[in-house]
């Protein structure tokens, strides 16, 4: 352990670890720029690597959000903490155009594990997240196809909250408009449970057997027959996360890849939420290949969230066939974050060597099957979607009409918290007239290291909370 040079250890510990008092909280509420949506203070976890977190008021909460789907290895995982400590004794920052040992190993490892046509690809990194990783992908597309500057994106998609990527995302509850909206063309995502072509047998992310993939034909016609510009790229979440845990059917992704190739459109997967094991495979492309033996991998993939198991990072992986960016086209002050790269390297090592992905599949199946059985007695459960620990439960007022049950979800989140468990919720779908009109999907996405006993507890508290919510309405 390196000894502090300017302060005593006790001084540093006092600054960072002493309990908050009420006066500090009151002062912060006056000075804090952001509005606090939830009036809770998270103070840590019961133990390193736990699936629980502690709050200022003494609660221990079972975390089915992994704190924005980030803590893949649990709260304050000790291996990740040690990786940061070791790296902090070597290099914590350098100019983006310098190599250092951790950056070399990081780039090599990401290229090694990337799926399909991205294996052995080119890697860029940032310390911000998915929005910055996608902007890198967009810049890369622009220099590889100079015939246009439009990108196709999909309804219910979410690709970041900066002013540019807001335009690519579903309308969010913001009081200002996105910039550069003329660069985005929106198409239908294959949401099989709510098919706009009125197919009724699409469940669990699988399409109706009688479906003719009209949504794919709509996509093709939009760019081949009725274009409003010249699209050069297509950005899609192969499994939509914020929009409601919606996996695209494999046939749609196969067709999408073919159409993009035929029209010289660069296909970009946003795997912010599905990357690094959430589906039970390292990436969503790997999951589709394992189930259907089809290579649906894209030209470019962007990653964030669980990539560094709690440390901010964004990653862009591009096919070797693409021309690369110059120093000025790619750089930012902190675009070579050694601490994050070290955490990511250790995260990948743990995922690969400790059967974490097998555990994701096991525990995910256990939760999903439990909820399917429970749906036999609770008609408000309309659809249950996976795979792995990428679980969504859609609540409806009536299974025939499939009218979204927004009120049930809103109440359920609060009742579940009182029962000691924290679930996530889909992003709000905002009406053009103001206010939201769809938010009815619960997310169950605990840390990937959750064990049998903890999974049983998730199932128990889910059932308890749902039944209490329904009785309260």
N, C-alpha and C positions, 0 to 999 in steps of 0.2 A: 504494500500500500504506500503510495506516495504521500509524504507529509505536506500539509498545507504550508504555503510560504508567507502569506500576508495575514491570514486570519488563523485563529485557533480552531481546532476541530469543533469545540463546543459552540463557537460563534456560528459556524456553518450549519451545524445541526439545529441550532436555535432558529436560524433563518428559514430552514427548509422543513423541519419536522415537528416543531412545537405545535400543540393543538391550537386551532383557531378559537378566538373568543367572539362574543356577540358584537362587540364594538367594531372589530375588524370587518365582520360581515355587513354591518350597517354602513360603514364607510365605503366598502366595495360596491354596495348597491347604488350609492350616489355617483360613483366614478365609473362604473362598468358601462361600456358603450353598448353592449348587446343586452337585449331583453332576456332574462332568465325564464325559459319555458317551464322548467321544473325546479321547484324551490327545494332542492335537496343538495347536500354537499357530500361528495364521495371522498372518503378519507383513506381508502386503501383496500386491502383484502385481508381476510382472516389469516391467510398464509400464502407464501409465494406460489404462483401457479394455480391459484384457486379459481373455481367457476363462480364463486360468490364475491360480492364486494360489500364493504361496510360504509355506512353513512354517519354523518355528524351526530344524528340523534340515536345512534346505537343499533340500528337495524343491520341485519345481514341478509342481502338480497341475492337470490339465485339469478344469475345474469344470462338471459336467453337472447341478448343482443350482442354479446362480446364487445360492448361499447362501440357501437357503430360498425360491427362486424370486423373488428380489428384484432382483438385479443385471441387469436387462434389457439395459443398455448396457455390460455388462462391469464388472470391478472398478475402483473409483475412476475412473469416467469423467471426463475432464478438463472437459467442458462442464458436467456437474453440479457438479463442484468449483468451477468459476468462478461458476456461478449462486449457489452458497451464499456464496461470498466477496463478490460484489456485493451480495446481499441483506443480508448481515451488516453492511454499511456503512450500511444504511438503517434497517430495522426488524427486530429479531429477536424481539420479543414485544410484545403489547398485550392489553388486556382483550378478552374474546371478543365484547363488544358494540360494539367500534369497528371501522370499516372502515379499510383501508389500501390503497395501490395494488396490492400483490401479491394481496391477498384479492379485490379487485374483479375483477382480470384472471383469477385462478384460477377463481372461480365462473362467470364468463362463458364461459370456455373449456370447462369440464367440461359445462356446460349445452349448449354448441354441439355437442360431439362425442358426446353420449349417444345411445343407439340408440332407434329407434322412438318410442313414446309418451313416452319420457323426454327427448327432444330439447327443449331450452328449459325443462327442469325446474328444481326447487329443489335447492340444493346445501348440504350441511353437511360440516364437516371436523373431524378430530381428530388428535392427534399420537400416538395409541396403536396403531390398526390396525383389523383387521376385526371383532374382537369389539365394540369400542366403536361402530363404524359400524352393526353389526347392532342393538345396543341402541338406537341412535337410530331405526332403522327400526321397532323394536318399539314404542317410545314414540309414534312417528308413527302407527302402526296403532291404538294404543289410543285416541288422541284422534279418529281418523277413524271408528272403529267401536266404540261403547261397549256393544255388546250382549254382549260376552264378553271372555275374556282367555286363550284357548288358541290355540296355533300348531301347525300341522302341519309336521313335519320328516321327513327320510327316513333310512332305514337306510344305514349306512356314511358318513353325512355328517359333516362337521367344520365347526364355526362358532366356534371359539375356546375358550380354556382358562380363562376366568374362571368363577366359581362358578355363574353363571346359564347362560352359553352351553355349559358342559359338559353340561348336561341336554339340550341340543338336539343334541349331537354323539354319535357312536358311543362306546361305552364305552371309556375310556382307562385305561392302567395307573396309576391313582391310588389312594391309600389313604384317600380320603374321598369322600363322596357330593356330587353337585351339589345346589344349592339351587333351589327352585321347579320341581321336576320335574313337578308337577301341571299346569303350563302347556304341556307338550309332548305332542303326539300323533304317534306315529311310523308312517310308511307305507313301502311298498316303493319303492325306487329301481329303475328299469328297467335292471338289470345283465344285459344280454342274453346274455353268455357263461355266466352262472350263473343262468339263469332258474328261479325256484321253481316255475313251471308246466311245467317240463321240456321247453321248446323247445330244440333242440340246434344250430340253425343260426344262432345269433346271434354274429356275429364283428365285430371292429373297431368296436364301438359301434353296429352296425346290427342291427335286430331280425330275427328269423326271419320269412321271408315268410309263414308260416302262423300267425304270432302274432296273437292277437285283442286284444292290449293288456289282458290281465286285470289287470295291475298298476294301470292307469288306472281300470278299473272298481272295483277294490278301494278306491282312493282316493275315488272318487265315493260309493260306498256308505258309507264310513266317516264322511262328513260329512253325507250326505243321508238315509240310512236308519238307521244305527246309531251316531249320535254319542254320545260319553261326556261331552260338554260343548258349548260354543259356540265353535268356532274362528273367529277373525277374520283370521288371517294364515297364509300358507304360505311357508316359507323353503326354498329349494332351490339347490344348485349345479347349474346347467344341464349342466355337465361336472364330475363329482366329481373332485377332485384327491387329497386325502389318502386317500380310500377306494379309489383304484386307477386313476386316469386313465380314468374311465368317462363317455363322452358319453351324455346322454339322447337317444334317438331323437326326431327332430323331431315325429313324430306324437304322442308322449307330451306334449311341451311344448305343442303346439297344443291338445290336449285338456285339459291341466292348466289352461291359461289360460282356456279356456271355462268349465270347472267352477268355477273361482275367481270369475269374473265373475258367473255365474248365482247363486252363493251369497253374493255380496257379501264375498268373502274377498280380502284384499290380497295380491297375489303379489309376493314378494321374492326377487330373485336375489342370491346370494352369489357374486360374481365375484372373490373374493380372488386366485385363481390364474390365471383366464382373462382378466382385464382387462389393458388396455394392451399388446395385441399378441401375447400368448403363442400364440394359435391361428392367427395369420396375418391376423387382423382385429383392430380395436381392442378389441372386446368379443365374447363368445360369441354374443350376440344378433345381432351383425353377421355372424358366420360362418354362422349358420343362415339368415339372410336371403340371403346371397350364394350359398349352395348350393341352397336349396330355395325361395327367393323367398317366404318366409313370415315374418310379423312375430310373433315369439314374445317380444318385449320385455315386461318386467314393469311393475308399478306403482312399485316401489322397487328400486334396485340398490345394492349395497355393494361397495366396492373397497379394496384395500390392496396389499401385496406390491410389485410392480413399478411402482406408480403414480408414485413419486418416485425410482426407480432407485437405491435405497440409503438413503434418508432415511425415518424412520418417519412414516407417514401413514395415515389411514383416511378414506374418503369415502362419504357417503350421498347418492344422487340420487333425488329423488321426483318423481312426476308433478305437473304444475301443478294438477291437479284436487283434490289432497289439501290439507286444512287444515294449516297450518304450526305449528311448535312455538313456545312462548314463550321468552324469554331464560332463564328458570329451568329450563325443561324440556330445554334443549339445552346449556347452558353447562358448561364445566369450566375450570380455570385455564389450561390450555394447549390450548384447543380452537380457537385461531386461530394455527397455527404458520407464520410467514412463511417460514422456511428450507425447510420441506417443500413449501409451496405454490410457492415459486420453483423448486425442483427439479422438481416435477411439470410446471409450465408448460414448462420447457426440455425435459424428457423428451418431452412430447407434440409439441413443435415438431420434435424430431429424428425421432420416429417418422413424422410426417406428411411431412417434406420430404426424407428421405434413403433412401426405399424400403426401410426396415427391415421393414415388414410383408411386402413381396414376398420379402425374404430369408428370413423365417421360413417362409413357405410352401415356398420352394425347398429350404432345408436340411432342413426337417422331412420333406418327401417323400423326399429323398435317404436320410436315416437310416432311415425307415420301410420303404422299398422294399428297402434293403440287408438289414434284419433279416428281412423276409418271405422273401427269397431264402435267407438263412442257415437259416431254419426248415425248409427242405427237407431239410437234413442233420442238424438238431438237433431231435429230437422233443420235447425238454423245453420248447421254445418253444410255448406253447399259443395265445396271442392277442397281437396287436400293435395298439395303439390310438393314435390321434392326436386332433385334427389339429395341424398346425404343429409347433412345438417343445413341445407338450404331449403327450409320448410315454410310453406305458406298455407294458411287456413282461411278460406273465404267464407264469410258469414252472409247469409241471405235471409230476407223476411219470409220467403216462400220458395221452395225448390223449383216449382213450375215456372214462376215469373222470373226468378233469380234476381229480384230487386235487392240491391245492396243494403245490408243492415248496418248503416253507419253508427247508429246509436249504440248498438250492442258492442261494437269494437271500442268505441270511445269509453264506455263504462267499464268494459272488461280490463282495459289497461290499468285503470285506477284500482279496481277491486283486486286484480292480481298482485299489484304492488303491496296492498294491505296484507295479502296472504304470503308475502315474502318472495315473489318472483317478478321479474321484469321482462316483459315481452316487447317486441318492436311492432311497428305498424307501417303499412305502405305510405308512400308520400301522398299528399292530398292532390286530387284531380280537380282543378279549378275551372269553374264555369266562366265564360266570357263576360257574363253579366255581373260577376263578382260572387264571392262565397264558394265553398267547395261542395261538390255534390256526390263524390265517391271517395270513401276511405273506409273500406270494410274488410281488409285483409290483414290478419295477424301474422307476424313473422316469428319463427322459432329458430334461432341461429346461435346456440350456445358455443362456447369454446370447443375446439375439436378434440380436446383431451378429456371431455366429460366421461365419467365411468358409469357402470351399470346402476349403482345405487342412486347417483345423481339423476340419471335418466328416468328412473322410476319416480323420483321426486318431481321432475318436470311433468310427467304424465299425471301424477296425483294432483298437483296444484293447478294444472290446466283444467282438468275435469271439475275440480272444486270451484275454480274461479268462473268458468263458463256457466255452470249451473246456478251459482249465486247471482251472476249478472242477469241471466234470463229471468230468474225469480224477482229481480229488483225492477225490471222494466214494466 
